[in-house]
């Protein structure tokens, strides 16, 4: 049986390697590694024309919206605060279109960090633009405990409290009407959310599973995609 094809979105950033210095579609290697460990095939999806999102998603068995830049606050009706990062408008446009195409087609969808936040925004939620005392320094992952909400899809995947790798300064504020919180940090921050419908596999996690060794969330996505 062929392995499920999992598309994962990428950064588009200036980069330097060897003698080269130019714009590049970037993705931390942990994403592909985790998809492969979970039994899937990883396909990178750099920003493209949002009008093509439906065609892209139609060729995939599952979709991962990766971490990255802050979502532009105008997307959820807010003004940018001083500590909010510069917008990545092409990526916002592209990934919002991919999310909507996946939701419309029933394609299994996993949002990671920014991806979870963007999923919440796509469905009408808002974000906290900065968390004071957030875990991790610049470019350094920290860890904290996440507690699942009983009865949710996430709790069926990871039934007990667990320590997760994390790096974020933004979080969900108002939850989108169709989503439910499925895990929290000790301070109450929403750490996972999902669509409660059993017919749709849609999950977002605030942490970075690709920076750790626990493949359970990605394995659940790949299983649904298969």
Order of alpha helices (4+ residues) and beta strands (2+ residues): beta-beta-beta-alpha-beta-alpha-beta-alpha-beta-alpha-beta-beta-alpha-beta-beta-beta-beta-beta-alpha
